[in-house]
Amino acid sequence: MDLEKQPQQPVAPAGPAPAGPAPVGIRASDADRDRIADILREAMAEGRLTADEHAERVDLVYRAKTMGELEPLVRDLPASGAAGAAGRPAASPYGYGPEAPAGPAENLVAVFSSSTRRGRWRVGGRTNAFALFGSVEIDLTEALFGQRLTVINATSIFGSVEIKVPENISLRGSGTGVFGNFEVDTLESADPEAPVVVVNGFSVLGNVEAKPKRGKLIANLHKQMRKHLGG
């Protein structure tokens, strides 16, 4: 039999290669950095990371240029939400949420001036406070928390940043004072579902202070909303 005269079977074109993980050298987007930061926030709220470890990793997150720099920061942590679903009730007694979509942090800036955030407002996951020859006041005693963990990055240069929280939440911090004061009155709530506020940053010839406000307690969010609606 003459094999050269046999009809050739058509060769099927090769299909697209299955999608795999993003190459480590690909540039990281803001959404990628926020996703990693969310995992770190959840890990600290669950006690997997200390405040110092969280501050160090978050700093590296927002310095990262590529996916290869981001992924090692959460390699030893579960994906955001996975551990929480297994480790605590789905419905928090504080009724957190609906949390605002991931986006830029709220910025409070005082340069030769003052900036204040107080009253009934929904606290986002990240807030940046910067005071230069000025003062920033953040009062969380009547705030509604959209998530369990709130991180405040405070910087004071010849100025002051003052943060007040309810007495029955958890308050942690990590910072440095250079010819100035950085003071966080650590609190650990008896309720494992209570909000956690972490204050990071530094002061140079200035003052950063975070402490509970005597007599102020955070209430169950459902009760707050019923009261607000007149129910």
DALINLIN-V718110 format. One record per run of one state. SS is the DSSP state (~ for helix, > for strand, _ for the rest). FROM is the first residue (numbers start at 1). TO is the last residue. Records with the same first field share a line. If there is no record, write none. Layout:
BEGIN
SS: FROM-TO, FROM-TO
END
This chain:
BEGIN
_: 1-2, 6-26, 28-29, 46-50, 62-65, 75-81, 88-105, 112-113, 118-121, 124-125, 133-134, 140-143, 146-148, 158-159, 166-169, 179-180, 185-186, 188-195, 205-206, 213-220, 229-231
~: 3-5, 30-45, 51-61, 67-74, 82-87, 221-228
>: 27-27, 66-66, 106-111, 114-117, 122-123, 126-132, 135-139, 144-145, 149-157, 160-165, 170-178, 181-184, 187-187, 196-204, 207-212
END
